[in-house]
Amino acid sequence: MALSQSVKDTIRNELDEVVAIRHDLHKNPELSFHEERTSKVVQRELDRLGIAYKANMAGGTGVVAFIPSTEVGEDVPSVALRADMDALPITEQTGLAYSSTRDGVMHACGHDGHTSILLGAARVLNALETRPNNVTLVFQPAEESGGGGQRFCAEGMLDGSAGGGLGSRVGRIFGLHGWPSLRLGTVRTKPGPLMASTDEFLITVRGKGGHAARPHLTRDPIVAASAIVMSLQTIVSRSTSPVDSVVCTIGRIEGGTVDNVIPEAVELEGTIRALTPQMRKLAEERLREIAENVAKAHGCTVDIRWNVGYPVVHNDRAMTEKFFDLAGRVMGADNVTLAEAPVMGGEDFAYYAEHVPACFFFLGLCPKGDGSYPEIHTPRFDFNDKAIPLGMELMTRLAIEPF
């Protein structure tokens, strides 16, 4: 039997149980670094398959598993497949029979689908009589708000048993993300920068408060903060080239308690997104200069707290070309598209890509392909079960493909 047909047949036989796992995970979502139940589900499934794994990693809930090749030894680097496990602090509004049972928490980004796809791929790989490559399975916590990928890397997971991981050292890694705006049955990615870096900041503007009727006796931080917000937009419009993608967004403004009092301080909270280290550095420098000097011009001062976020997700060109070739053979070249531009959202898959050749790709979820599917990070999103078999096949085939 041809290998590709064997993979398809096994997926068909396992699909109902994999979908059931997905629904179970969706009903029981857990926030970053609290994925205790999810981790136990993963371990239960690996135990059932007889696949070796190492648990309690990357903050306590991460799991790394190893499926040895039938043809080469553990001295040969492995192909790693990664899935994230955490949910978001959002109240679900889907009305599904398997809706979240936990108040204010839901799988609004599809990580239940990602984890189930990887568990499904584990089933398929385990059933194959011949596996030309060593395979590492990475079940990662805290993609949403904790950098679980960074912890995995810091613990030496990529180094295999010789470091802090299991089995062979990782030679290359692949990951996917369900994408609501992309038509079901299609995939999309690009070489080079695919997703942006995600730094965050909190600017506290400090002035001198007083009565609203006597503003001349104050140093109004609200006026200063308003000027800062407007001036920060020049980072994009005047400090960076029109062909360099940078985002500067203020997502929260907070200050004052009543209409007739000028407060002592105002907080501005936001994010900077960039696609190159140079633009990332420039954007931070300009934000600090603008905030400090605009505040000074209004007789105020600022405190700036900068949170270094995820790096740019950078796809290795050779790995991406291999992915395009494989995906084209699996699903037809017309269903595999090159992303015209990067996405300014972030992903901590970026940390793996800093250490080994990597490729991250988007898996279509929208049945009509018209953008009508609920977006991620919204109360009505649900991972499309019909995308699971394709996700399983691609991850399985990437694991056994010669590179």
Secondary structure, DSSP 8 states (H G I E B T S, - for coil): --HHHHHHHHHHHHHHHHHHHHHHHHHS---TT--HHHHHHHHHHHHHHT-EEEEEETTTTEEEEEE--SSS-TTS-EEEEEEE---BS-------TT---STT-B--SSHHHHHHHHHHHHHHHHH-S---S-EEEEEE--TTTT-HHHHHHHTTGGGGGGTTSSSS-EEEEEEEEEEEEEETT-EEE-SEEEE-EEEEEEEEEE-B-EETT-GGGSB-HHHHHHHHHHHHTHHHHTSS-TTS-EEEEEEEEEE-SSTTEE-SEEEEEEEEEESSHHHHHHHHHHHHHHHHHHHHHTT-EEEEEEE-----EEE-HHHHHHHHHHHHHHH-GGGEEE-SS-BSS--TTHHHHTTS-EEEEEEEEESSSSS-S--TTSTT----GGGHHHHHHHHHHHHHS--
